[in-house]
Amino acid sequence: MQAGLSVFSPRRQYTATNSLANGNGGAFTIVPGKVESGSEYFPIPYFAKTWARANDAALGVAVYGRGGMNTDYTSGAALFDPDGPGPAPVMRSPGSLGAGDAGVDLNQLFAEIAWADRLNDTLTWGVSGIFTAQSFEATGTLSLAPYTQTFARSGGRSMPANMSNNGHDLSTGYGAKAGLHWQPSARLRASLSYQSRITMSEFDDYSDLFAAGGNFDIPQNIRFGVSWDYSDRVTLHYDTDHTNYRDIDSVGNPIANIFGCPTAGMGGTDLSYCLGGDRGAGFGWNDMTVHKFGLSWQPASLPAWTLRAGVSHGQQPIEQTEVLFNILAPGVIERHFTVGATRRLADGKAWSVMLMVAPEGKVSGRNTFDPTQRLELKMHQFELEFGFSW
C-alpha cells in the first residue's frame, strides 16, 4: 500500500502592454500592467494498493488527484466601446476580461482498477479501467457572451445562462489504460503504456463556454520508459510521453475560430464556430511531448536510503496567437527539476519525500481583440510531496 500528499504551488501572472486603440474602434483592450493570480497552494493526494494473485498475477487499485492549474485574478480591468463607433464612450470594466474577478478552477479525481500478469520470464502486461470525476468553475468570462451560440441564435436577444459564475459543475467519465514491461537482461528494463481518451459527460453549467456544449474530455496519452542499472547502486532512467491536446475541441481549438461566429462582425455565418458550438474557440493548445531523465542512487554508507534526481523538458503548448484565453490557463512551463529520497525502515515500511522546482516559463503575443496590444504570460512552480508505503 502507498499513500501520499503533494503540495503544489504555481505562481502565475500576465502583463499587458500599452495599446494604441484603448478600447476604441471595436477593440477589447486589457488595461496595461501586471496582474498576479491568487490561489497559490493546492493539496493533491494519492493512494494505491496491490494484491498478489496466483501464477504471478496481481490486482491493483489507485486513486489520485490532479489539479493546481487554477487561476484567480482579483484585479485588472478591460476597456471596450459597447456600441463600436457609436456615441457611447469607452467603458472601463473591472476584471481581467472585463466581467469581474476572473479565473478557472478545474479539479480531477481518478480511480483505476488494474490487472497485471506475466507472459514469460522477461515480459509482463497490464490493463486498467479508469473512472474519473472532475469539477469546473469559471468566473469573469461573461464579457464573451456576444460570441456564444445562444446569443447568436437568438439574434442578440438572449444572454447565455451557462457561461460564467455558475459555481462548480461536476462531470464524470471513463477510459482505459494498457501497458507492457520488458526486462531483456538483469540490468535493463523498458516499458510502454497507452491511455485512451477519457470520455466525460458535459459541463452543462458551462455549455455556453466550452466547445461542443460543455465537453471537456481528457486527452489520450502514450508513454515509453527505459531504466538501466549502471551499477548495483546507480540506475539511470529515461521517459517520454506524448499527450494529444489537439484532439479535445475545448482545449485544442484556436481562438481564431471565434471570428467564424455570425455575431463576431467578420462575415461568419456558421453557428458551430460560436462559443459552445462544435468548433467553438478553445485554448488553442498544441500536442505536447515531454522528455524526462532521472538518476537513482543507493549510497553504500546509507544502505537504507535511495536518493533520486531528475529533469524534464517539453515545449509549452501555447502559441503566441493564443495568449488572450490562456490568461485563464497559462500552462507555459517547459522544465522541471526534482530531487527526492526514500528511507526504508526495518519492518518493510518506507518514507519518501520529493521537491520539484519549475523555472519560469513565458509566452507573449498579440491580444486577439486588440492587435495593437501585447500580452505576456508567465509562471513558475514549486511542489513538495510526502509518501508512505507499507
N, C-alpha and C positions, 0 to 999 in steps of 0.2 A: 504494500500500500504506500501511496505517496500523497502528500498534501502540501500546498504552498500558497503563498500570497506575494504578489508583487505590488509595489507602489510606484506607479508610472507618473512622470511629471513632464508633460510637454509645455514649452514656453513659445507662444505664437503671437505674431504681430503683423500688421500691414502698414505700409506707408504710402500715402497718396501725394503726388506732386501737385504743383500749381497747374491750373487749367486756363486755356485761352477762352473757353466757352463759358465757364462758371454757371452752368445750368441754362444758358440761353440757346435758342435755336433748336430745341428738342433734345439737348444734351442732358444726360443724367450724370452729374459730377459729384464725386466723393469729396467732401470738404478736406482740403490739404492738411497733412500732418500724420503723426504716428499714433496708432491705436493698438493697445495690447489686449489680449484676451485674458479673462479671469479663468477660474476653474482649472487650477494647475496641478492638482493631485487626484489620482484615480486608483483605488484598490482593485486588483484583478486577481481572483482566486482560481485555484485548480485542485482537482482530486482525481486519483486513479487507483485502480486495484486490478490485479491479475490473479487467476486461479490456474494452477497446473492441472491438466486433464490427462487421460490415458494416452499412451503412444506419442509422447512429446507434444501433444496439442496444448493450447492454452486459451482461456476465455478472459476477456478484459473489459473493463468499463472505464470511461474517463469523462469527467465533467470539468469544463473550463470556460473562462470568460474572455471576451475581447472588448476593448473599448479604449477610452482615453484620448480620442481624437476630437473630443467635443470642443466647441468654441463658445465664448460668452463675452460679447463686446457690449459694454455698458456705456460707452461714449462714442464719439464720432457723429457725423451728420452728412446729409446729402443735399445738393442743390438741383432743382429742376423747375421748369416752367409748365404749369398744369395745362395751359392752352396753347403750347407751342409758340408761334409768332404772334399770338393774340395780345390783348391789352393787359392781361393779368401779369403781375410782376413775378420774378423768380422767387420761389419758395425755398426756405431752409427748413428741412425736416430732421428731427433728431434720429439717430441710429445710423449704423454703417451703411444700410441700404435705404435709409430714409423712412423707416417704418417702426421706429422704436428700437429698444435693445435687440441686438441680432445675434444669432448663433444656432448651432445644431447640437443635438445630444443623441448619439447612437450607442446602444449597448447590446452586446450579443452574448448568448449563453449556448454552449454546445454540449451535447451529451452523445457519447459514442459507445456502442456495444460491438466488440471485436472478437473475431475468432482467428487463431493462427495455428498452423500445423507445419510439420517438417516433411518435405518431399524426399530428401536424402541427406547424406552427411554434410552437404555444402549449401543446400538451398531450402529456404523456408518461405512461406507465403502467409498473407493475412488479408482479411476483408473486414470492413466495419460498416454498420449503418449509422448515419449521423442525423440527429434530431436537434433542431435549432429553434430558439426563440430570440427575437430581437425587439427592442423598443426604440422609438424615434420621436424626437420633438424638434420642431423648427420655430424660431421666433424672429420677428422683424423682417419678414420677406413679403409682406402684403403689397409693397410698392410694385411688385412684379405682376399684380393682378391683371392689368390690361393685356398681358401676353398669354393668358390661360385659355384653354378650350371653353370653359364655362362663360367667360366674358365675351369671347369672340362669337360663340354660337348664339348668344342672346342679343347680339348687335350692340353690345356695350351697356345693356340694361341690368345685368345680374352680376354681382360681385361673387367671386369664388368663396365658398364656405370652408373648403378643405385644403387650406394652403399654409396658414401660419397661426401660431399661438393657440393651438388646439390641445395642448398638453401632450403626454406620452401616448403613442399608439403602439399596439402590440401586433407582431407578425410572427407566424410560425412556419416551419418547413422541414424538409428532409433532403438527404443526399446519401452518397456512398463513397467509400474510400477503399482502395486495394493497393497492396504492396508486395514486393519481393525483397528478400535479403539473401545475399550470396557471399559465402566465405570460401574462396578458392584455395586459400592457404592459411596457415596458422596466424599469419601476421596481417592479412589483407581481408577487408570486408567491404562490400558495396551494397547499396540499396536503391530501390526505385519505387516511388509511390505516386498515385494519381487520386485526386479528389474531384468528384464530379461537381458540376454546377448544383448549388443547393437551391431548390425551388421553394420560394417563400410566398406566403399569402400577401396580399397587397396592404399597404398602409392606407386604409380608407380615409383616415382623417387628414391625409396629405396627398390625396389623389389629384388635386389641382397643382401640385408642386412637382412630384416625380413623374417621369415618363411612364407611359402605359398604365395610367390610372393608379399610380402609387406603388408600382412594382419596385422591389429592391432585393432581387436575388443576390446570392453570394457567388462570386465567380469561381470557375474551375481552376485547379492548381496542379502542377506536376513538379515533382522533386527528384533529384538524384544526389546521392552522397557516397563518399568513399572514405574509409579510415585505414591507416597504415601504421602498424606498430614499428616505429623506428628502432626501438629497443624494448627491453622488458619494462621500462618505466616511462617511456615517452611515446605518445601516439599523435600522429598528425591527421587532421580532418579537413575535408573539403565538401561543401554542399552547394547546390544551386537550385533555385526554384523559380518557376515562371507562373504568373497569375494573369488571367485573361480579363482585365477590367473592361476592355472594349466591348466584350460580349454583353455587358449589363447596360441597358439603354440609359438608365437613370444615372449611371456613373460615367459611361463612356461617350455618350452623345455630346457633340461640341455645342458651345453656347451659340454659335452662328446659326444653328437650326431655328433659333427663335425668330429670325428675320423672315422665315417662311410662313409665319403665322399671319393671317389676314389683318389683324389689328396692329401689326408692327409698323405699318406705314411704308413697307418696302415692296409692295406689289404682290405679296404672297397670297395664295388662295386656298392652301391646304391646311385644314384644321389639325391634322396629325402633327404638324410642326409646332403647335402651341404647347405651352406647359401643360402637362397632364396627358398629352397625346402620345401615340406610339413613337413618334420621332421628336418628342419634346426635348428641349435643351437639358443637358446634364452637366456634369463637372468636367467633361472632356478628358478624362484620364486615359493615358496610353497603357497598353500591357506593360508589365514590369518584370524584369529578370534580376534576381539578386544572387551574388556570389559570396560565399562565406568560407573563411579559413579559420581553423582552430588548432589549438595545442592542448594536450592533456599531459600532466607530469605527476608521477608519484615519487617524491623525493626519498632517497634511501634513509635519510636522517629522520624522516617523518612518515613512517610506514602506514599510519592510519589516515593519511591525508592524500587527496588528489587535488592538484591545482590546475586551473584552466585559464586560457586567454583566447580571445577571438576577435575577428574583424569582419565586417560585411560591407559590400558596396553594390549599389544598384542605381541606375539613372532615375531620378524622380519622375513621376508620371505626368506632371502638369506642363502643358505647352504655354508659351508666352501669350498666346491668344486667349487663354482660359483663366486669367487671374481674377476676374471680377467675381464669378461664382465661388471660386476657391478661397476667397476671403473666409468663407464658412468652413472650408475643409482643406487647410493648407498643408497637404501631405508632401512636403518638399525635402524631407530627409533623404540623404544618399549614403551615409556611412554610419556604422555603429561600432563602437569598441567595447568589449566586455572583458571582465575578469571575474573569476569565481573559484570556489573551493568546496570540497566535500570532506567532512570529518566522520569516519566510520567508528562506531562505538563497539565495545566488546560483545554486546548482545545482538549484534547484527543490524542495529538501527543506524541511521546516518542523518547528519545535518548538512544542509547545503546553503550557500549564500552566493549571490551574484550581483554585480554592479555593472550597469550599462551607461555609457555616455555617447550621445549622438551629437557631433558638432553641428554648428549652424548650417542649414541649407536654405537656399533662397531662389526665387524666380521673379522676374519682373516683366511687365508687358503693358500694352495699352488698355485702358478702360474701354470695354466693348461699346458702351453707350456715350463715351466722350473720348474720341481718338486723340484729342489734344492733351490728355492726361495719362500719366503712367502710374501703375500700382506695383508695389513690391511686397511680396510675401516672404516672411522669414519664420524659421522655427529651429529650436534646439531642444534636446530631450535628455532626461535622466531616468533611470529605473533602478530600484533596489528590490531584490527578490529573496525570500527565505523559503526553504523547503525542508520537509522531514519525511523520511521513509522508514518503514518498519515491517 
